[in-house]
Amino acid sequence: MLKLMTAGESHGVGYIVILEGLPSGLPLSAEVVNRELVRRQRGFGSGARMKIERDRAEIVGGVMEGLTTGAPLGIWIANRNHEQWKGKEIPPMTVPRPGHADLTAALKYGYNDLRPALERASARETVARVAAGAVCRHLLAQFGIRIGGYVRSIGKVTARTENTPLEERASIAEGNDLRCPDPEALEAMRTEVKDAMQARDTVGGVIEAFAVGLPVGVGSHAHWEKRLDARIAAAMLSIPSAKGVEIGEAFANSRRRGTQAHDPILINEDGSLTRPTNRAGGIEGGISNGEPILVRVALKPIATTLSPQQSADLLTGKPTKTQYERSDFCHVPRAVPVVEAMLAFVLADALLDALGEGTMDALLARFAQMPRPHLRAARVDGFAHKFWG
């Protein structure tokens, strides 16, 4: 139902966002988007670029008198850094960075300068995705579906979250510049980032994101391309530096026996169904089961490092070392809104697929008829949680 297209380069004039497939009648203002753009710019370990940009969205199509029209939504975000590059003669880049798109894109598209690859592959493009995700998140909120995220680990340091409810984790995480929900792990993560900075290196980590309130029946078991977990995984792996995705307790489950890996189905006295665990991460057979959606994304360290790496000069054909291009030392805290945005896009798309086309009033009426568990207490990832009925 939803289609997203972005256009723009890291040091170009700005980014264009086209989001097609939204229903008509959704209240929408630029401030909805700007709140998420501000979140994307916050995070310990950020590079100098975030001191330059002040990202603001301008809605240029698809909204009239504060409501979506059903036509494609157009958003414009300017790059302030463009003014510093405009008119300057930039020497060609001929030394590719290991782990970046420099070499592969140049070979695929026949570039004689690596900068076109750098400009489009840059994580700066995620500003456009966060803008689109903000709209999708706002749409989901109309149905009572809430999305959040936090940093689960940076380098060797992992947060302990078992006894903290999901939404409380996200709330705590927003209160610090590492987006860590565990006060005890917070300073250890900070030390991990500082150590990488002092070593003129970079460090990666894992982000956990969730959605609560999604009813049963979103996604499909019948069509491979409509499986909800597959769609989420594909979206997450499209994020720059993302190299791994886990739904629920996927990797831990791979080490368990079947009787310990799956979520038992229990019957309450009133006849309603309940589950004591959520190891499946809210998805069974490619379909949402009413439990919270849980996804973890592993982000490798950024390929741009102050310490030179071994490479080759494509112009001379001789071995050489990489040259530094401005970047973050640790992008993990800033990537939380990006992961949330991609989750919001996939869930909004899948929900609209289930509800069909129409106005917001029509979709809300259909949503009310979707199957969902009764309101009841359950255990999710070791903490108390309520199903949304």
DOKE-909180 format. One line per field, with one value per residue (C-alpha): residue number from 0; residue in three letters; x, y, z. Coordinates in steps of 0.5 Angstrom, whole numbers, always signed. Each point is the difference from the previous one (the first is absolute). Layout:
! DOKE-909180
i	c(NUM_...)
aa	c(ALA_...)
X	c(X_...)
Y	c(Y_...)
Z	c(Z_...)
END
This chain:
! DOKE-909180
i	c(0_1_2_3_4_5_6_7_8_9_10_11_12_13_14_15_16_17_18_19_20_21_22_23_24_25_26_27_28_29_30_31_32_33_34_35_36_37_38_39_40_41_42_43_44_45_46_47_48_49_50_51_52_53_54_55_56_57_58_59_60_61_62_63_64_65_66_67_68_69_70_71_72_73_74_75_76_77_78_79_80_81_82_83_84_85_86_87_88_89_90_91_92_93_94_95_96_97_98_99_100_101_102_103_104_105_106_107_108_109_110_111_112_113_114_115_116_117_118_119_120_121_122_123_124_125_126_127_128_129_130_131_132_133_134_135_136_137_138_139_140_141_142_143_144_145_146_147_148_149_150_151_152_153_154_155_156_157_158_159_160_161_162_163_164_165_166_167_168_169_170_171_172_173_174_175_176_177_178_179_180_181_182_183_184_185_186_187_188_189_190_191_192_193_194_195_196_197_198_199_200_201_202_203_204_205_206_207_208_209_210_211_212_213_214_215_216_217_218_219_220_221_222_223_224_225_226_227_228_229_230_231_232_233_234_235_236_237_238_239_240_241_242_243_244_245_246_247_248_249_250_251_252_253_254_255_256_257_258_259_260_261_262_263_264_265_266_267_268_269_270_271_272_273_274_275_276_277_278_279_280_281_282_283_284_285_286_287_288_289_290_291_292_293_294_295_296_297_298_299_300_301_302_303_304_305_306_307_308_309_310_311_312_313_314_315_316_317_318_319_320_321_322_323_324_325_326_327_328_329_330_331_332_333_334_335_336_337_338_339_340_341_342_343_344_345_346_347_348_349_350_351_352_353_354_355_356_357_358_359_360_361_362_363_364_365_366_367_368_369_370_371_372_373_374_375_376_377_378_379_380_381_382_383_384_385_386_387_388)
aa	c(MET_LEU_LYS_LEU_MET_THR_ALA_GLY_GLU_SER_HIS_GLY_VAL_GLY_TYR_ILE_VAL_ILE_LEU_GLU_GLY_LEU_PRO_SER_GLY_LEU_PRO_LEU_SER_ALA_GLU_VAL_VAL_ASN_ARG_GLU_LEU_VAL_ARG_ARG_GLN_ARG_GLY_PHE_GLY_SER_GLY_ALA_ARG_MET_LYS_ILE_GLU_ARG_ASP_ARG_ALA_GLU_ILE_VAL_GLY_GLY_VAL_MET_GLU_GLY_LEU_THR_THR_GLY_ALA_PRO_LEU_GLY_ILE_TRP_ILE_ALA_ASN_ARG_ASN_HIS_GLU_GLN_TRP_LYS_GLY_LYS_GLU_ILE_PRO_PRO_MET_THR_VAL_PRO_ARG_PRO_GLY_HIS_ALA_ASP_LEU_THR_ALA_ALA_LEU_LYS_TYR_GLY_TYR_ASN_ASP_LEU_ARG_PRO_ALA_LEU_GLU_ARG_ALA_SER_ALA_ARG_GLU_THR_VAL_ALA_ARG_VAL_ALA_ALA_GLY_ALA_VAL_CYS_ARG_HIS_LEU_LEU_ALA_GLN_PHE_GLY_ILE_ARG_ILE_GLY_GLY_TYR_VAL_ARG_SER_ILE_GLY_LYS_VAL_THR_ALA_ARG_THR_GLU_ASN_THR_PRO_LEU_GLU_GLU_ARG_ALA_SER_ILE_ALA_GLU_GLY_ASN_ASP_LEU_ARG_CYS_PRO_ASP_PRO_GLU_ALA_LEU_GLU_ALA_MET_ARG_THR_GLU_VAL_LYS_ASP_ALA_MET_GLN_ALA_ARG_ASP_THR_VAL_GLY_GLY_VAL_ILE_GLU_ALA_PHE_ALA_VAL_GLY_LEU_PRO_VAL_GLY_VAL_GLY_SER_HIS_ALA_HIS_TRP_GLU_LYS_ARG_LEU_ASP_ALA_ARG_ILE_ALA_ALA_ALA_MET_LEU_SER_ILE_PRO_SER_ALA_LYS_GLY_VAL_GLU_ILE_GLY_GLU_ALA_PHE_ALA_ASN_SER_ARG_ARG_ARG_GLY_THR_GLN_ALA_HIS_ASP_PRO_ILE_LEU_ILE_ASN_GLU_ASP_GLY_SER_LEU_THR_ARG_PRO_THR_ASN_ARG_ALA_GLY_GLY_ILE_GLU_GLY_GLY_ILE_SER_ASN_GLY_GLU_PRO_ILE_LEU_VAL_ARG_VAL_ALA_LEU_LYS_PRO_ILE_ALA_THR_THR_LEU_SER_PRO_GLN_GLN_SER_ALA_ASP_LEU_LEU_THR_GLY_LYS_PRO_THR_LYS_THR_GLN_TYR_GLU_ARG_SER_ASP_PHE_CYS_HIS_VAL_PRO_ARG_ALA_VAL_PRO_VAL_VAL_GLU_ALA_MET_LEU_ALA_PHE_VAL_LEU_ALA_ASP_ALA_LEU_LEU_ASP_ALA_LEU_GLY_GLU_GLY_THR_MET_ASP_ALA_LEU_LEU_ALA_ARG_PHE_ALA_GLN_MET_PRO_ARG_PRO_HIS_LEU_ARG_ALA_ALA_ARG_VAL_ASP_GLY_PHE_ALA_HIS_LYS_PHE_TRP_GLY)
X	c(+0_+6_+5_+6_+5_+6_+5_+6_+7_+4_+3_-6_-5_-4_-5_-7_-4_-6_-5_-6_-6_-2_-8_-3_-2_+6_+2_+7_+4_+8_+1_-2_+6_+5_-1_+3_+6_+2_+0_+5_+5_+1_+5_+7_+5_-2_+4_+1_-6_-5_+3_-2_-7_-6_-5_-7_-5_-5_-6_-1_-5_-6_-2_-6_-3_+4_-3_+3_-3_+1_+5_+8_+3_+6_+5_+6_+6_+6_+7_+4_+6_-1_+2_+7_+1_-3_+5_+6_+4_+0_+6_-2_+0_+3_+2_-6_-2_+0_-7_-3_-4_+6_+3_-6_-5_+6_+1_-7_-2_+7_+2_+7_-1_-3_-3_-7_+0_+2_-5_-6_+2_+1_-4_-2_-6_-3_-3_-5_-2_-1_-4_-5_+1_-3_-6_-1_+1_-5_-5_+1_-2_-7_-1_+3_+7_+6_+7_+7_+7_+6_+8_+0_+8_+6_+6_+1_-5_-7_-6_-4_-7_-4_-4_-1_-7_+1_-3_+4_+6_-1_-2_+7_+4_-2_+2_+8_+4_+2_-8_+2_-6_+5_+3_+6_+2_-1_+7_+4_-3_+2_+7_+0_-2_+6_+5_-2_+1_+7_+2_-2_-5_-8_-4_-7_-6_-7_-6_-7_-6_-8_-7_-6_-7_+1_-6_+0_+0_+5_+4_-1_+2_-2_+4_+8_+0_-5_+3_+0_+7_+3_-2_+2_+7_+1_-2_+5_+6_-1_+2_+8_+5_-6_+3_-5_-7_-4_-7_-2_+5_+2_+8_-2_-5_+5_+3_-6_-4_-7_-4_+4_+0_-7_-5_-5_-8_-4_-7_-3_-6_-4_+2_+5_+7_+6_+8_+5_+6_+1_+6_-3_+0_-7_+0_-2_+0_+1_-6_-1_-2_-2_+6_+5_+4_+8_+5_+8_+5_+7_+4_+7_+5_+0_+5_+3_+6_+5_+5_+2_-2_+4_-3_+2_+0_-4_+3_+7_-1_+4_-1_-1_-4_-7_-1_-5_-7_-4_-4_-3_+4_-6_-6_-4_-4_-2_-2_-6_-5_+2_-1_-7_-2_+1_-4_-5_+0_-1_-5_-4_+1_-3_-5_-3_+1_-5_-5_+0_-1_-4_-1_+3_-8_-1_+7_-1_-7_+3_+6_-5_-3_+7_+2_+3_+1_-4_+3_+4_+7_+6_+7_+5_+7_+0_-5_-7_-4_-7_-3_-4_-7)
Y	c(+0_+5_+2_+4_+3_+5_+4_+4_+0_+1_+7_+2_+5_-5_-6_-1_-5_-3_-4_-3_-4_+4_+0_+7_+3_-1_+7_+1_+6_+1_+0_-7_-1_+5_-4_-6_+4_+3_-7_-2_+5_-2_-5_+0_-2_+4_+4_+7_+0_+0_+7_+2_-2_+2_-5_+3_-3_+4_-4_+2_-4_-5_+4_+5_+4_-4_-7_-5_+0_-7_+2_-1_+4_+4_+2_+5_+0_+5_-2_+6_-3_+1_+7_-1_-5_+4_+3_-4_-4_-7_-4_-7_-6_-6_-4_-4_-2_-7_-1_+6_+0_+4_-6_-4_+6_+2_-6_-1_+7_+1_+6_+3_+4_-4_+6_-1_-7_+4_+5_-5_-5_+5_-1_+7_-3_-3_+7_-1_-7_+3_+5_-5_-5_+6_+1_-8_+0_+6_-5_-6_+5_+1_-8_+0_-3_+3_-1_+1_-2_+0_-2_-7_+0_+4_-4_-5_+3_-2_+3_-4_+1_-7_+4_+6_+1_+1_+7_+2_-2_+5_+5_-1_+0_+7_+3_-1_+1_-8_-2_-5_-3_-3_+6_-5_-2_+8_+2_-7_+2_+7_-3_-4_+5_+5_-6_-1_+8_+0_-6_+4_-5_-2_-4_-4_-3_-3_+4_-3_+3_-2_+1_-1_+0_-3_-5_-7_-1_+5_-4_-6_-8_-1_+5_+0_+7_+2_-3_+5_-2_-1_+7_+3_-3_+2_+7_+0_-3_+6_+5_+2_-5_-5_-7_-4_+0_-4_-1_-2_-4_-4_-1_-2_-5_-3_-3_-3_-6_+1_+0_+5_+5_+1_+4_-4_+1_+0_+1_+4_-1_+5_-4_+5_-2_+2_-1_+0_+2_+4_-4_+1_+7_+1_-4_-7_-2_+6_+3_+5_-4_+6_+0_+6_-1_+0_+1_+1_+3_-1_+6_-1_+5_+6_-1_+7_+0_+5_-6_-1_-7_-4_+1_+2_+6_-1_+5_-2_-8_+0_-2_+6_+2_+3_+7_+3_+2_+4_-5_-3_-4_-3_+0_-4_+4_+5_-6_-2_+5_-3_-7_+2_+4_-6_-5_+6_+0_-8_-1_+6_-3_-7_+3_+4_-6_-4_+6_+2_+7_+5_+6_+0_-1_-6_-3_+1_-3_-6_+0_-1_-7_-3_-6_+2_-4_+2_+5_-4_+0_-4_-1_+3_-1_-1_+6_+2_+2_+2_-3_+6_-2)
Z	c(+0_+2_-5_+3_-5_+2_-4_+2_+2_+6_-2_-5_+1_+4_+0_-3_+3_-4_+4_-4_+2_+7_+1_+0_+6_+4_+4_-1_+1_-1_+7_+0_-4_+3_+7_-3_-4_+7_+3_-6_+1_+8_+2_+3_-5_-5_-5_-2_-5_+5_+3_-7_-2_+3_-4_-1_-4_-5_-3_-7_-2_+2_+5_+0_+6_+5_-3_-5_-6_-3_-5_+1_+6_-2_+5_-1_+5_-2_+2_+3_-1_-8_+1_+2_-6_-5_-5_+3_-4_+3_-2_-3_+5_-2_+6_+2_+8_+2_+2_-4_-7_-3_-4_-1_-3_-4_-3_-1_-3_-3_+4_-1_+6_+7_+2_-3_+4_+6_-1_-1_+5_+6_+6_-1_-5_+7_+1_-6_+3_+7_-3_-3_+6_+4_-4_+0_+8_+0_-4_+4_+6_-2_+1_+7_-3_+3_-2_+4_+1_+4_-1_+3_-1_-2_-1_+5_+5_+0_+4_+5_-2_+3_+5_-3_-4_-8_+0_+6_-3_-5_+4_+5_-7_-2_+6_-2_-6_-1_+0_+5_+5_+5_+5_+2_-7_-2_+2_-3_-6_+0_+2_-6_-5_+3_-1_-7_-1_+4_-5_-6_-2_+0_+4_-2_+4_+1_+0_+2_-2_+1_-2_+5_-2_-6_-1_-2_-8_-3_-5_-3_+0_-7_-4_+1_-1_+5_+6_+5_+3_-7_-2_+7_-1_-7_+2_+6_-5_-4_+5_-1_+4_+2_-1_+5_+2_+5_+1_+8_+3_-7_+2_+7_-3_-5_+6_+3_-1_-3_+7_+3_-6_-2_+4_+4_-2_+7_+1_+5_+4_-4_-6_-3_-2_+3_-1_+6_-5_-6_-3_-7_+0_-1_-7_-2_-7_-2_+3_+6_+6_+5_+4_-1_-6_+2_-4_+1_-6_+1_-3_-2_+2_-5_-6_+0_+5_+3_+0_-7_-3_-6_-7_-7_-4_-6_-4_+1_+1_+6_+8_+4_+6_+1_+1_+5_-2_+6_+4_+6_+5_+3_-4_+4_+4_-6_-3_+5_-4_-7_+3_+3_-7_-4_+5_-1_-7_-1_+5_-3_-7_+3_+4_-6_-4_+5_+0_-7_-3_+2_+5_+7_+3_-5_+2_+8_-1_-3_+5_+6_-4_+0_+5_+6_+7_+6_+5_+5_+3_-3_+1_-6_+0_+8_+2_+1_-6_-2_-7_-3_-1)
END
